[in-house]
Amino acid sequence: MRLLSRRARSAQELRGRLRRAGFEADVVEQVLADLGAAGLVDDQEFARSWVASRRAAGGAGRHKLRWELRQKGVAEHLIRQVVDEAITEEMETEQALLLARRRILGEGDAPWELARVRRLLLGRGYGFETVESVMRRIRSEGNNSEC
């Protein structure tokens, strides 16, 4: 209960923590079943909460969110469902564009600067197609400002 009072956790996270604390496997499974029945452990709700908090904290791309949820032990079908419900391709592109614009220094058309922003977006988990779309828009905005 102490683990759950700090933040929501996936069933797999709790399973690992309880096993490392020395509890027997059958005891851990019974506790998880009881917590699930009481509505205190729900991987779908955990995934929704995780995605919402990560988006509010500065925006991570869909690829990174999926990876993080896999690391937390959430089932793949739940990951796809929750992430796809929360973030459309258009939303992700707009979020990446906003982040790129904030990180551009000066004119923004220097090759080193565009490469830096590309690495930033890829590192935040935005897909290659999204990043390339954003980079095209950034370059076209830079060309329009010179005219």
TIVO-2410 file (N, C-alpha, C; in nm, 3 decimals):
# residues 147
REC num residu      c1      c2      c3 atome chaine
REC   1      M   0.083  -0.120   0.000     N      A
REC   1      M   0.000   0.000   0.000    CA      A
REC   1      M   0.087   0.125   0.000     C      A
REC   2      R   0.202   0.116   0.067     N      A
REC   2      R   0.293   0.231   0.071    CA      A
REC   2      R   0.343   0.264  -0.071     C      A
REC   3      L   0.372   0.162  -0.151     N      A
REC   3      L   0.417   0.186  -0.289    CA      A
REC   3      L   0.309   0.255  -0.371     C      A
REC   4      L   0.187   0.216  -0.352     N      A
REC   4      L   0.076   0.275  -0.428    CA      A
REC   4      L   0.040   0.414  -0.380     C      A
REC   5      S   0.074   0.446  -0.255     N      A
REC   5      S   0.039   0.578  -0.204    CA      A
REC   5      S   0.126   0.687  -0.266     C      A
REC   6      R   0.244   0.651  -0.315     N      A
REC   6      R   0.334   0.750  -0.375    CA      A
REC   6      R   0.296   0.783  -0.518     C      A
REC   7      R   0.265   0.680  -0.597     N      A
REC   7      R   0.223   0.699  -0.735    CA      A
REC   7      R   0.161   0.570  -0.784     C      A
REC   8      A   0.084   0.580  -0.891     N      A
REC   8      A   0.027   0.460  -0.952    CA      A
REC   8      A   0.141   0.374  -1.007     C      A
REC   9      R   0.122   0.246  -1.004     N      A
REC   9      R   0.222   0.152  -1.054    CA      A
REC   9      R   0.154   0.043  -1.134     C      A
REC  10      S   0.228  -0.011  -1.230     N      A
REC  10      S   0.176  -0.124  -1.307    CA      A
REC  10      S   0.185  -0.250  -1.221     C      A
REC  11      A   0.110  -0.351  -1.260     N      A
REC  11      A   0.114  -0.478  -1.188    CA      A
REC  11      A   0.254  -0.537  -1.191     C      A
REC  12      Q   0.323  -0.524  -1.305     N      A
REC  12      Q   0.458  -0.578  -1.317    CA      A
REC  12      Q   0.557  -0.507  -1.225     C      A
REC  13      E   0.543  -0.375  -1.213     N      A
REC  13      E   0.629  -0.301  -1.121    CA      A
REC  13      E   0.609  -0.350  -0.977     C      A
REC  14      L   0.484  -0.362  -0.937     N      A
REC  14      L   0.454  -0.410  -0.801    CA      A
REC  14      L   0.505  -0.552  -0.780     C      A
REC  15      R   0.485  -0.636  -0.880     N      A
REC  15      R   0.531  -0.774  -0.871    CA      A
REC  15      R   0.683  -0.777  -0.845     C      A
REC  16      G   0.756  -0.699  -0.923     N      A
REC  16      G   0.901  -0.696  -0.906    CA      A
REC  16      G   0.943  -0.643  -0.770     C      A
REC  17      R   0.880  -0.536  -0.726     N      A
REC  17      R   0.916  -0.477  -0.596    CA      A
REC  17      R   0.887  -0.573  -0.482     C      A
REC  18      L   0.772  -0.640  -0.488     N      A
REC  18      L   0.735  -0.733  -0.381    CA      A
REC  18      L   0.826  -0.856  -0.381     C      A
REC  19      R   0.862  -0.904  -0.499     N      A
REC  19      R   0.953  -1.020  -0.507    CA      A
REC  19      R   1.091  -0.984  -0.453     C      A
REC  20      R   1.139  -0.860  -0.487     N      A
REC  20      R   1.269  -0.817  -0.436    CA      A
REC  20      R   1.265  -0.797  -0.284     C      A
REC  21      A   1.148  -0.768  -0.231     N      A
REC  21      A   1.134  -0.752  -0.086    CA      A
REC  21      A   1.130  -0.887  -0.014     C      A
REC  22      G   1.128  -0.996  -0.092     N      A
REC  22      G   1.135  -1.128  -0.032    CA      A
REC  22      G   1.005  -1.203  -0.018     C      A
REC  23      F   0.897  -1.152  -0.073     N      A
REC  23      F   0.770  -1.222  -0.064    CA      A
REC  23      F   0.766  -1.337  -0.163     C      A
REC  24      E   0.700  -1.444  -0.125     N      A
REC  24      E   0.686  -1.563  -0.210    CA      A
REC  24      E   0.597  -1.531  -0.331     C      A
REC  25      A   0.621  -1.600  -0.440     N      A
REC  25      A   0.549  -1.575  -0.565    CA      A
REC  25      A   0.398  -1.590  -0.549     C      A
REC  26      D   0.353  -1.693  -0.477     N      A
REC  26      D   0.209  -1.713  -0.462    CA      A
REC  26      D   0.145  -1.603  -0.377     C      A
REC  27      V   0.218  -1.553  -0.279     N      A
REC  27      V   0.168  -1.443  -0.196    CA      A
REC  27      V   0.158  -1.317  -0.280     C      A
REC  28      V   0.260  -1.290  -0.362     N      A
REC  28      V   0.261  -1.172  -0.447    CA      A
REC  28      V   0.144  -1.176  -0.544     C      A
REC  29      E   0.121  -1.289  -0.605     N      A
REC  29      E   0.011  -1.301  -0.701    CA      A
REC  29      E  -0.125  -1.282  -0.634     C      A
REC  30      Q  -0.140  -1.333  -0.512     N      A
REC  30      Q  -0.266  -1.316  -0.440    CA      A
REC  30      Q  -0.288  -1.169  -0.404     C      A
REC  31      V  -0.182  -1.103  -0.360     N      A
REC  31      V  -0.191  -0.960  -0.326    CA      A
REC  31      V  -0.228  -0.880  -0.451     C      A
REC  32      L  -0.164  -0.910  -0.564     N      A
REC  32      L  -0.196  -0.838  -0.689    CA      A
REC  32      L  -0.340  -0.864  -0.733     C      A
REC  33      A  -0.386  -0.986  -0.716     N      A
REC  33      A  -0.525  -1.018  -0.750    CA      A
REC  33      A  -0.621  -0.940  -0.660     C      A
REC  34      D  -0.592  -0.934  -0.532     N      A
REC  34      D  -0.676  -0.859  -0.438    CA      A
REC  34      D  -0.676  -0.710  -0.470     C      A
REC  35      L  -0.557  -0.654  -0.498     N      A
REC  35      L  -0.547  -0.512  -0.533    CA      A
REC  35      L  -0.621  -0.482  -0.664     C      A
REC  36      G  -0.610  -0.574  -0.759     N      A
REC  36      G  -0.682  -0.556  -0.885    CA      A
REC  36      G  -0.833  -0.560  -0.865     C      A
REC  37      A  -0.879  -0.653  -0.783     N      A
REC  37      A  -1.023  -0.664  -0.755    CA      A
REC  37      A  -1.075  -0.539  -0.683     C      A
REC  38      A  -0.989  -0.478  -0.603     N      A
REC  38      A  -1.029  -0.356  -0.530    CA      A
REC  38      A  -1.015  -0.231  -0.617     C      A
REC  39      G  -0.963  -0.248  -0.739     N      A
REC  39      G  -0.947  -0.134  -0.830    CA      A
REC  39      G  -0.825  -0.050  -0.801     C      A
REC  40      L  -0.732  -0.102  -0.723     N      A
REC  40      L  -0.612  -0.027  -0.688    CA      A
REC  40      L  -0.496  -0.049  -0.784     C      A
REC  41      V  -0.503  -0.157  -0.860     N      A
REC  41      V  -0.401  -0.184  -0.962    CA      A
REC  41      V  -0.475  -0.210  -1.093     C      A
REC  42      D  -0.455  -0.120  -1.187     N      A
REC  42      D  -0.521  -0.129  -1.318    CA      A
REC  42      D  -0.421  -0.078  -1.422     C      A
REC  43      D  -0.365  -0.169  -1.500     N      A
REC  43      D  -0.262  -0.130  -1.595    CA      A
REC  43      D  -0.311  -0.031  -1.700     C      A
REC  44      Q  -0.436  -0.042  -1.740     N      A
REC  44      Q  -0.488   0.052  -1.839    CA      A
REC  44      Q  -0.496   0.194  -1.780     C      A
REC  45      E  -0.545   0.203  -1.659     N      A
REC  45      E  -0.552   0.334  -1.594    CA      A
REC  45      E  -0.412   0.388  -1.564     C      A
REC  46      F  -0.323   0.300  -1.524     N      A
REC  46      F  -0.184   0.339  -1.501    CA      A
REC  46      F  -0.124   0.397  -1.630     C      A
REC  47      A  -0.146   0.330  -1.742     N      A
REC  47      A  -0.091   0.376  -1.870    CA      A
REC  47      A  -0.149   0.512  -1.908     C      A
REC  48      R  -0.278   0.531  -1.888     N      A
REC  48      R  -0.340   0.661  -1.918    CA      A
REC  48      R  -0.278   0.772  -1.832     C      A
REC  49      S  -0.263   0.744  -1.707     N      A
REC  49      S  -0.204   0.841  -1.615    CA      A
REC  49      S  -0.059   0.871  -1.654     C      A
REC  50      W   0.016   0.769  -1.688     N      A
REC  50      W   0.156   0.786  -1.727    CA      A
REC  50      W   0.168   0.875  -1.851     C      A
REC  51      V   0.086   0.846  -1.952     N      A
REC  51      V   0.090   0.923  -2.077    CA      A
REC  51      V   0.053   1.069  -2.050     C      A
REC  52      A  -0.051   1.091  -1.972     N      A
REC  52      A  -0.095   1.228  -1.942    CA      A
REC  52      A   0.014   1.304  -1.867     C      A
REC  53      S   0.077   1.242  -1.770     N      A
REC  53      S   0.180   1.312  -1.693    CA      A
REC  53      S   0.304   1.339  -1.777     C      A
REC  54      R   0.342   1.248  -1.863     N      A
REC  54      R   0.459   1.268  -1.949    CA      A
REC  54      R   0.433   1.376  -2.053     C      A
REC  55      R   0.312   1.384  -2.104     N      A
REC  55      R   0.278   1.489  -2.200    CA      A
REC  55      R   0.279   1.625  -2.132     C      A
REC  56      A   0.229   1.631  -2.011     N      A
REC  56      A   0.224   1.758  -1.937    CA      A
REC  56      A   0.364   1.805  -1.897     C      A
REC  57      A   0.457   1.712  -1.885     N      A
REC  57      A   0.592   1.746  -1.839    CA      A
REC  57      A   0.684   1.791  -1.953     C      A
REC  58      G   0.632   1.819  -2.067     N      A
REC  58      G   0.719   1.869  -2.173    CA      A
REC  58      G   0.709   1.792  -2.301     C      A
REC  59      G   0.632   1.691  -2.302     N      A
REC  59      G   0.604   1.623  -2.425    CA      A
REC  59      G   0.706   1.521  -2.469     C      A
REC  60      A   0.665   1.400  -2.466     N      A
REC  60      A   0.743   1.292  -2.522    CA      A
REC  60      A   0.663   1.239  -2.640     C      A
REC  61      G   0.734   1.191  -2.740     N      A
REC  61      G   0.669   1.135  -2.857    CA      A
REC  61      G   0.609   0.999  -2.829     C      A
REC  62      R   0.527   0.954  -2.923     N      A
REC  62      R   0.458   0.826  -2.905    CA      A
REC  62      R   0.556   0.709  -2.892     C      A
REC  63      H   0.665   0.712  -2.968     N      A
REC  63      H   0.762   0.602  -2.959    CA      A
REC  63      H   0.822   0.592  -2.819     C      A
REC  64      K   0.856   0.704  -2.762     N      A
REC  64      K   0.916   0.703  -2.628    CA      A
REC  64      K   0.815   0.661  -2.523     C      A
REC  65      L   0.693   0.709  -2.535     N      A
REC  65      L   0.590   0.669  -2.439    CA      A
REC  65      L   0.565   0.519  -2.444     C      A
REC  66      R   0.560   0.465  -2.564     N      A
REC  66      R   0.541   0.320  -2.577    CA      A
REC  66      R   0.656   0.245  -2.513     C      A
REC  67      W   0.779   0.291  -2.537     N      A
REC  67      W   0.896   0.226  -2.480    CA      A
REC  67      W   0.891   0.230  -2.327     C      A
REC  68      E   0.858   0.348  -2.272     N      A
REC  68      E   0.852   0.361  -2.127    CA      A
REC  68      E   0.747   0.268  -2.067     C      A
REC  69      L   0.632   0.259  -2.130     N      A
REC  69      L   0.528   0.171  -2.078    CA      A
REC  69      L   0.569   0.024  -2.088     C      A
REC  70      R   0.640  -0.012  -2.193     N      A
REC  70      R   0.691  -0.150  -2.203    CA      A
REC  70      R   0.786  -0.177  -2.086     C      A
REC  71      Q   0.870  -0.079  -2.052     N      A
REC  71      Q   0.963  -0.095  -1.941    CA      A
REC  71      Q   0.890  -0.111  -1.809     C      A
REC  72      K   0.770  -0.057  -1.799     N      A
REC  72      K   0.689  -0.068  -1.677    CA      A
REC  72      K   0.610  -0.198  -1.673     C      A
REC  73      G   0.617  -0.277  -1.782     N      A
REC  73      G   0.550  -0.407  -1.785    CA      A
REC  73      G   0.405  -0.404  -1.830     C      A
REC  74      V   0.364  -0.296  -1.896     N      A
REC  74      V   0.226  -0.287  -1.945    CA      A
REC  74      V   0.215  -0.369  -2.074     C      A
REC  75      A   0.104  -0.438  -2.090     N      A
REC  75      A   0.081  -0.523  -2.207    CA      A
REC  75      A   0.077  -0.439  -2.335     C      A
REC  76      E   0.129  -0.496  -2.441     N      A
REC  76      E   0.141  -0.425  -2.569    CA      A
REC  76      E   0.006  -0.374  -2.621     C      A
REC  77      H  -0.099  -0.454  -2.610     N      A
REC  77      H  -0.229  -0.409  -2.661    CA      A
REC  77      H  -0.280  -0.287  -2.583     C      A
REC  78      L  -0.254  -0.283  -2.453     N      A
REC  78      L  -0.293  -0.166  -2.374    CA      A
REC  78      L  -0.210  -0.044  -2.411     C      A
REC  79      I  -0.082  -0.066  -2.435     N      A
REC  79      I   0.007   0.045  -2.473    CA      A
REC  79      I  -0.044   0.109  -2.601     C      A
REC  80      R  -0.067   0.029  -2.703     N      A
REC  80      R  -0.114   0.081  -2.832    CA      A
REC  80      R  -0.245   0.155  -2.815     C      A
REC  81      Q  -0.338   0.095  -2.743     N      A
REC  81      Q  -0.470   0.156  -2.726    CA      A
REC  81      Q  -0.459   0.291  -2.655     C      A
REC  82      V  -0.389   0.296  -2.545     N      A
REC  82      V  -0.382   0.418  -2.465    CA      A
REC  82      V  -0.306   0.529  -2.537     C      A
REC  83      V  -0.193   0.496  -2.595     N      A
REC  83      V  -0.112   0.599  -2.662    CA      A
REC  83      V  -0.185   0.650  -2.786     C      A
REC  84      D  -0.244   0.561  -2.863     N      A
REC  84      D  -0.316   0.604  -2.984    CA      A
REC  84      D  -0.440   0.687  -2.951     C      A
REC  85      E  -0.505   0.658  -2.838     N      A
REC  85      E  -0.619   0.739  -2.795    CA      A
REC  85      E  -0.576   0.878  -2.751     C      A
REC  86      A  -0.461   0.885  -2.685     N      A
REC  86      A  -0.416   1.011  -2.625    CA      A
REC  86      A  -0.350   1.104  -2.725     C      A
REC  87      I  -0.279   1.048  -2.824     N      A
REC  87      I  -0.199   1.132  -2.913    CA      A
REC  87      I  -0.219   1.088  -3.057     C      A
REC  88      T  -0.281   1.175  -3.136     N      A
REC  88      T  -0.293   1.148  -3.280    CA      A
REC  88      T  -0.165   1.192  -3.350     C      A
REC  89      E  -0.150   1.152  -3.475     N      A
REC  89      E  -0.033   1.194  -3.552    CA      A
REC  89      E  -0.026   1.345  -3.563     C      A
REC  90      E  -0.141   1.408  -3.585     N      A
REC  90      E  -0.145   1.554  -3.598    CA      A
REC  90      E  -0.103   1.622  -3.468     C      A
REC  91      M  -0.152   1.570  -3.356     N      A
REC  91      M  -0.115   1.627  -3.226    CA      A
REC  91      M   0.035   1.613  -3.202     C      A
REC  92      E   0.089   1.497  -3.236     N      A
REC  92      E   0.231   1.473  -3.216    CA      A
REC  92      E   0.315   1.566  -3.303     C      A
REC  93      T   0.274   1.586  -3.428     N      A
REC  93      T   0.347   1.675  -3.517    CA      A
REC  93      T   0.345   1.818  -3.465     C      A
REC  94      E   0.229   1.864  -3.421     N      A
REC  94      E   0.219   2.000  -3.368    CA      A
REC  94      E   0.302   2.018  -3.241     C      A
REC  95      Q   0.301   1.917  -3.155     N      A
REC  95      Q   0.379   1.920  -3.033    CA      A
REC  95      Q   0.529   1.925  -3.066     C      A
REC  96      A   0.571   1.845  -3.162     N      A
REC  96      A   0.712   1.843  -3.203    CA      A
REC  96      A   0.752   1.975  -3.267     C      A
REC  97      L   0.663   2.032  -3.347     N      A
REC  97      L   0.691   2.161  -3.411    CA      A
REC  97      L   0.706   2.271  -3.307     C      A
REC  98      L   0.619   2.272  -3.210     N      A
REC  98      L   0.628   2.370  -3.102    CA      A
REC  98      L   0.760   2.358  -3.026     C      A
REC  99      L   0.798   2.236  -2.995     N      A
REC  99      L   0.925   2.211  -2.925    CA      A
REC  99      L   1.043   2.256  -3.012     C      A
REC 100      A   1.039   2.224  -3.140     N      A
REC 100      A   1.148   2.263  -3.230    CA      A
REC 100      A   1.160   2.415  -3.239     C      A
REC 101      R   1.049   2.482  -3.252     N      A
REC 101      R   1.051   2.629  -3.261    CA      A
REC 101      R   1.110   2.691  -3.134     C      A
REC 102      R   1.078   2.634  -3.019     N      A
REC 102      R   1.131   2.687  -2.893    CA      A
REC 102      R   1.281   2.665  -2.882     C      A
REC 103      R   1.332   2.560  -2.944     N      A
REC 103      R   1.473   2.525  -2.931    CA      A
REC 103      R   1.562   2.584  -3.040     C      A
REC 104      I   1.502   2.642  -3.143     N      A
REC 104      I   1.581   2.703  -3.250    CA      A
REC 104      I   1.644   2.832  -3.198     C      A
REC 105      L   1.770   2.848  -3.224     N      A
REC 105      L   1.842   2.968  -3.183    CA      A
REC 105      L   1.861   3.058  -3.305     C      A
REC 106      G   1.848   3.187  -3.290     N      A
REC 106      G   1.874   3.280  -3.399    CA      A
REC 106      G   1.784   3.257  -3.519     C      A
REC 107      E   1.845   3.259  -3.637     N      A
REC 107      E   1.771   3.242  -3.762    CA      A
REC 107      E   1.716   3.101  -3.777     C      A
REC 108      G   1.790   3.002  -3.728     N      A
REC 108      G   1.741   2.866  -3.730    CA      A
REC 108      G   1.768   2.790  -3.857     C      A
REC 109      D   1.847   2.845  -3.949     N      A
REC 109      D   1.872   2.772  -4.073    CA      A
REC 109      D   2.014   2.719  -4.084     C      A
REC 110      A   2.093   2.732  -3.979     N      A
REC 110      A   2.228   2.676  -3.981    CA      A
REC 110      A   2.219   2.524  -3.976     C      A
REC 111      P   2.298   2.455  -4.059     N      A
REC 111      P   2.292   2.308  -4.061    CA      A
REC 111      P   2.317   2.244  -3.925     C      A
REC 112      W   2.411   2.297  -3.847     N      A
REC 112      W   2.440   2.240  -3.717    CA      A
REC 112      W   2.320   2.255  -3.623     C      A
REC 113      E   2.248   2.367  -3.639     N      A
REC 113      E   2.134   2.391  -3.552    CA      A
REC 113      E   2.017   2.299  -3.588     C      A
REC 114      L   1.995   2.281  -3.716     N      A
REC 114      L   1.889   2.189  -3.760    CA      A
REC 114      L   1.921   2.046  -3.715     C      A
REC 115      A   2.049   2.008  -3.724     N      A
REC 115      A   2.089   1.874  -3.680    CA      A
REC 115      A   2.067   1.858  -3.529     C      A
REC 116      R   2.095   1.963  -3.453     N      A
REC 116      R   2.075   1.959  -3.308    CA      A
REC 116      R   1.928   1.941  -3.273     C      A
REC 117      V   1.843   2.015  -3.342     N      A
REC 117      V   1.699   2.005  -3.316    CA      A
REC 117      V   1.647   1.868  -3.360     C      A
REC 118      R   1.696   1.817  -3.471     N      A
REC 118      R   1.656   1.682  -3.517    CA      A
REC 118      R   1.692   1.579  -3.411     C      A
REC 119      R   1.813   1.586  -3.357     N      A
REC 119      R   1.855   1.490  -3.252    CA      A
REC 119      R   1.768   1.503  -3.127     C      A
REC 120      L   1.734   1.626  -3.092     N      A
REC 120      L   1.648   1.650  -2.976    CA      A
REC 120      L   1.513   1.581  -2.995     C      A
REC 121      L   1.452   1.601  -3.111     N      A
REC 121      L   1.320   1.543  -3.136    CA      A
REC 121      L   1.326   1.391  -3.139     C      A
REC 122      L   1.427   1.337  -3.204     N      A
REC 122      L   1.440   1.191  -3.208    CA      A
REC 122      L   1.464   1.137  -3.067     C      A
REC 123      G   1.543   1.208  -2.989     N      A
REC 123      G   1.568   1.166  -2.851    CA      A
REC 123      G   1.446   1.172  -2.761     C      A
REC 124      R   1.353   1.259  -2.794     N      A
REC 124      R   1.229   1.270  -2.716    CA      A
REC 124      R   1.126   1.166  -2.760     C      A
REC 125      G   1.161   1.086  -2.860     N      A
REC 125      G   1.073   0.977  -2.899    CA      A
REC 125      G   0.975   1.009  -3.009     C      A
REC 126      Y   1.001   1.114  -3.085     N      A
REC 126      Y   0.916   1.142  -3.200    CA      A
REC 126      Y   0.963   1.054  -3.315     C      A
REC 127      G   0.868   1.003  -3.392     N      A
REC 127      G   0.901   0.914  -3.503    CA      A
REC 127      G   0.975   0.987  -3.614     C      A
REC 128      F   1.047   0.910  -3.694     N      A
REC 128      F   1.127   0.966  -3.802    CA      A
REC 128      F   1.042   1.049  -3.897     C      A
REC 129      E   0.927   0.998  -3.937     N      A
REC 129      E   0.838   1.072  -4.029    CA      A
REC 129      E   0.795   1.204  -3.968     C      A
REC 130      T   0.761   1.203  -3.843     N      A
REC 130      T   0.720   1.326  -3.774    CA      A
REC 130      T   0.834   1.426  -3.770     C      A
REC 131      V   0.953   1.379  -3.735     N      A
REC 131      V   1.069   1.467  -3.726    CA      A
REC 131      V   1.100   1.527  -3.862     C      A
REC 132      E   1.098   1.447  -3.967     N      A
REC 132      E   1.128   1.499  -4.100    CA      A
REC 132      E   1.024   1.601  -4.145     C      A
REC 133      S   0.899   1.576  -4.113     N      A
REC 133      S   0.792   1.672  -4.145    CA      A
REC 133      S   0.816   1.805  -4.073     C      A
REC 134      V   0.852   1.798  -3.947     N      A
REC 134      V   0.879   1.919  -3.869    CA      A
REC 134      V   1.000   1.992  -3.926     C      A
REC 135      M   1.104   1.917  -3.961     N      A
REC 135      M   1.225   1.981  -4.013    CA      A
REC 135      M   1.196   2.052  -4.147     C      A
REC 136      R   1.113   1.992  -4.231     N      A
REC 136      R   1.075   2.058  -4.357    CA      A
REC 136      R   1.001   2.188  -4.329     C      A
REC 137      R   0.910   2.186  -4.232     N      A
REC 137      R   0.836   2.307  -4.198    CA      A
REC 137      R   0.927   2.415  -4.140     C      A
REC 138      I   1.020   2.374  -4.056     N      A
REC 138      I   1.115   2.470  -3.997    CA      A
REC 138      I   1.199   2.533  -4.108     C      A
REC 139      R   1.249   2.452  -4.200     N      A
REC 139      R   1.331   2.505  -4.310    CA      A
REC 139      R   1.250   2.599  -4.397     C      A
REC 140      S   1.124   2.564  -4.424     N      A
REC 140      S   1.043   2.651  -4.510    CA      A
REC 140      S   1.009   2.782  -4.438     C      A
REC 141      E   0.989   2.777  -4.308     N      A
REC 141      E   0.965   2.899  -4.231    CA      A
REC 141      E   1.089   2.988  -4.233     C      A
REC 142      G   1.206   2.926  -4.224     N      A
REC 142      G   1.331   3.002  -4.229    CA      A
REC 142      G   1.350   3.069  -4.364     C      A
REC 143      N   1.313   3.000  -4.473     N      A
REC 143      N   1.325   3.057  -4.607    CA      A
REC 143      N   1.225   3.169  -4.627     C      A
REC 144      N   1.106   3.155  -4.571     N      A
REC 144      N   1.003   3.261  -4.587    CA      A
REC 144      N   1.040   3.387  -4.511     C      A
REC 145      S   1.111   3.374  -4.400     N      A
REC 145      S   1.144   3.493  -4.321    CA      A
REC 145      S   1.250   3.577  -4.388     C      A
REC 146      E   1.328   3.518  -4.481     N      A
REC 146      E   1.433   3.593  -4.551    CA      A
REC 146      E   1.376   3.675  -4.664     C      A
REC 147      C   1.259   3.639  -4.716     N      A
REC 147      C   1.201   3.706  -4.832    CA      A
REC 147      C   1.145   3.840  -4.798     C      A
***
